[in-house]
Amino acid sequence: MKKYYTMQQIADLHPCYPQKKLVELFDGKPKLHFDTIWTIDIPDADKVWLLIRILPKQIKLQWVNVIVDRAVTNYCFNSKVEKVRTWAKSWLDGSDRSRESALAALAAADAADAAFAADAAFSTTFVATYAAAFAADADADADAAADAADAAADAAATDAAAYAAGEQERSQQLEDIKLILGVTKC
C-alpha cells in the first residue's frame, strides 16, 4: 500500500472537490501521507470515498464485507419478508454471498414495498439488500465498493430524523478500516 499520494494522484480520482480545496487540504505539502487521511478536515463520507479508491483490493473487499454484514444484520435479518430473512441468514453464514441472491432478495423486498411503504424499517431492509448486491460485485471495481458503503450508510438514515444514524454509520466505517489496518493512533 502506498504511503504518500500527490495532489495529481488524488485529482485523477475525480473527487468532488475543486482544485482550490485540494490545495488547501494538502496544506502546501507536495504529498499527502496516508496516515493523515484520518485527520484532514473533510466529512467522513469523503474519507470513505477516498479510502475505497486507494486501498488495495483485498483490504477494500474485507472492509466492504464488514460494512455490508452490519447492514444485513441490522436491517435484513429480522425483515418482515420471509425471502429476505432467509437470504440474510445465507449471506451472513457465508453459504450464499452471490450477487444473484442479493438481487433476488432485493426484488422480494421491492415487491413487498407497497405493503410496507410507511414502514421505515422496511425501507432500510430494501437499502441493505441493495448494499449487499453491490458488495457481491465489489471485487469488480471501486465504484461498486463505494456504492455498497453508501447504501449501508443510507440504510441507517432512511429519513431526515435518522440522518445522524447515517453519519454514525460513516464514522463506524472509518473505525472498521482502522481496525482492519491496525491503525491505533490518529
C-alpha positions as CSV (number, residue, x, y, z in Angstrom):
1,M,0.0,0.0,0.0
2,K,1.3,3.4,-0.9
3,K,2.3,5.7,1.9
4,Y,2.0,9.0,0.0
5,Y,-0.3,10.5,-2.6
6,T,0.4,13.6,-4.7
7,M,-2.2,16.1,-5.4
8,Q,-2.3,15.0,-9.0
9,Q,-2.9,11.4,-8.0
10,I,-5.9,12.4,-5.8
11,A,-7.2,14.8,-8.6
12,D,-7.0,11.8,-11.0
13,L,-9.5,10.0,-8.9
14,H,-12.0,12.8,-9.7
15,P,-13.1,13.9,-6.2
16,C,-16.0,16.3,-5.9
17,Y,-13.6,19.0,-4.6
18,P,-12.3,21.8,-6.8
19,Q,-8.5,22.2,-7.2
20,K,-8.5,25.1,-4.7
21,K,-9.9,22.8,-2.0
22,L,-7.3,20.1,-2.8
23,V,-4.5,22.7,-2.5
24,E,-6.0,23.7,0.9
25,L,-6.1,20.0,2.1
26,F,-2.5,19.5,1.1
27,D,-1.6,22.5,3.2
28,G,1.4,23.4,1.0
29,K,2.9,20.0,1.1
30,P,3.8,18.1,-2.1
31,K,2.3,14.8,-0.9
32,L,-0.5,13.7,1.4
33,H,0.7,10.9,3.8
34,F,-1.7,8.0,4.1
35,D,-1.8,8.4,7.9
36,T,-3.1,12.0,7.6
37,I,-6.3,10.9,5.9
38,W,-7.9,10.3,9.3
39,T,-7.3,13.9,10.4
40,I,-7.9,16.0,7.3
41,D,-10.9,18.4,7.6
42,I,-13.4,16.7,5.3
43,P,-16.6,14.8,6.1
44,D,-16.3,11.1,6.9
45,A,-18.2,10.2,3.8
46,D,-15.5,11.8,1.7
47,K,-12.8,9.9,3.6
48,V,-14.6,6.7,2.9
49,W,-14.9,7.7,-0.8
50,L,-11.1,8.3,-0.9
51,L,-10.1,5.2,1.0
52,I,-12.2,2.9,-1.2
53,R,-10.3,4.2,-4.2
54,I,-6.8,3.9,-2.8
55,L,-6.8,0.8,-0.7
56,P,-5.6,-2.5,-2.1
57,K,-8.3,-4.7,-3.4
58,Q,-8.1,-7.4,-0.7
59,I,-8.3,-4.8,2.1
60,K,-11.1,-3.0,0.4
61,L,-13.1,-6.2,0.0
62,Q,-12.6,-7.1,3.6
63,W,-13.8,-3.7,4.7
64,V,-16.8,-3.6,2.4
65,N,-17.9,-7.0,3.7
66,V,-17.7,-5.8,7.3
67,I,-19.8,-2.8,6.4
68,V,-22.4,-4.8,4.5
69,D,-22.6,-7.6,7.0
70,R,-23.5,-4.9,9.6
71,A,-26.3,-3.6,7.3
72,V,-27.6,-7.1,6.6
73,T,-27.6,-7.9,10.3
74,N,-29.2,-4.7,11.4
75,Y,-31.8,-4.4,8.6
76,C,-32.5,-7.7,6.9
77,F,-32.0,-10.5,9.4
78,N,-35.4,-9.7,11.1
79,S,-37.2,-8.5,8.0
80,K,-40.9,-8.8,7.6
81,V,-40.3,-10.5,4.3
82,E,-39.5,-14.2,4.6
83,K,-37.4,-14.4,1.5
84,V,-35.2,-11.5,2.7
85,R,-34.8,-13.2,6.2
86,T,-33.8,-16.5,4.5
87,W,-31.4,-14.7,2.2
88,A,-29.9,-12.7,5.1
89,K,-29.1,-15.9,7.0
90,S,-27.4,-17.4,3.9
91,W,-25.5,-14.2,3.4
92,L,-24.3,-14.0,7.0
93,D,-23.3,-17.7,7.3
94,G,-21.4,-17.4,4.0
95,S,-23.4,-20.1,2.3
96,D,-24.6,-17.7,-0.4
97,R,-23.0,-14.3,-0.9
98,S,-23.8,-14.1,-4.6
99,R,-25.0,-11.0,-6.4
100,E,-27.9,-13.0,-7.9
101,S,-29.2,-14.0,-4.4
102,A,-28.8,-10.5,-3.1
103,L,-30.7,-9.2,-6.2
104,A,-33.5,-11.8,-5.6
105,A,-33.8,-10.6,-2.0
106,L,-33.9,-7.0,-3.3
107,A,-36.7,-8.0,-5.7
108,A,-38.6,-9.6,-2.9
109,A,-38.2,-6.5,-0.8
110,D,-39.2,-4.3,-3.7
111,A,-42.3,-6.5,-4.3
112,A,-43.4,-6.1,-0.7
113,D,-42.6,-2.3,-0.8
114,A,-46.2,-1.3,-1.4
115,A,-47.5,-3.3,1.6
116,F,-44.9,-1.8,3.9
117,A,-44.4,1.6,2.3
118,A,-44.9,3.6,5.5
119,D,-42.5,1.3,7.5
120,A,-39.1,2.9,7.8
121,A,-37.6,-0.4,8.9
122,F,-38.8,-2.0,5.7
123,S,-37.1,0.8,3.7
124,T,-33.8,0.0,5.5
125,T,-34.2,-3.7,4.5
126,F,-34.5,-2.7,0.9
127,V,-31.4,-0.5,1.0
128,A,-29.4,-3.1,2.9
129,T,-30.1,-5.8,0.3
130,Y,-29.1,-3.2,-2.3
131,A,-25.8,-2.8,-0.5
132,A,-25.2,-6.5,-0.4
133,A,-25.8,-6.7,-4.2
134,F,-23.0,-4.1,-4.7
135,A,-20.8,-5.9,-2.2
136,A,-21.1,-9.1,-4.1
137,D,-19.7,-7.2,-7.1
138,A,-17.2,-5.1,-5.1
139,D,-14.2,-7.0,-6.3
140,A,-15.1,-5.8,-9.8
141,D,-14.4,-2.1,-9.2
142,A,-14.1,0.7,-6.6
143,D,-17.4,2.2,-7.7
144,A,-19.3,-0.9,-6.7
145,A,-17.5,-0.9,-3.3
146,A,-18.3,2.8,-2.9
147,D,-22.0,2.1,-3.7
148,A,-22.1,-0.7,-1.1
149,A,-20.7,1.7,1.6
150,D,-23.1,4.4,0.5
151,A,-26.1,2.1,0.6
152,A,-25.1,0.8,4.0
153,A,-25.0,4.4,5.3
154,D,-28.3,5.1,3.6
155,A,-29.9,2.1,5.3
156,A,-29.0,3.7,8.6
157,A,-30.5,7.0,7.5
158,T,-33.7,6.5,5.5
159,D,-35.4,9.7,6.7
160,A,-34.3,13.1,7.9
161,A,-34.7,12.2,11.5
162,A,-32.3,9.3,11.0
163,Y,-29.6,11.5,9.3
164,A,-27.4,11.3,12.4
165,A,-27.6,7.5,12.2
166,G,-26.1,7.7,8.7
167,E,-23.3,9.9,9.9
168,Q,-22.7,7.5,12.7
169,E,-22.5,4.6,10.2
170,R,-19.9,6.6,8.2
171,S,-17.8,7.1,11.4
172,Q,-18.2,3.4,12.1
173,Q,-17.0,2.6,8.6
174,L,-13.8,4.5,9.3
175,E,-13.4,2.7,12.6
176,D,-13.8,-0.6,10.8
177,I,-11.0,0.2,8.3
178,K,-8.7,1.5,11.1
179,L,-9.2,-1.9,12.9
180,I,-8.5,-3.8,9.7
181,L,-5.4,-1.8,9.0
182,G,-4.2,-1.8,12.6
183,V,-4.3,2.0,12.9
184,T,-4.2,2.8,16.6
185,K,-3.1,6.4,16.6
186,C,-4.7,9.3,14.6
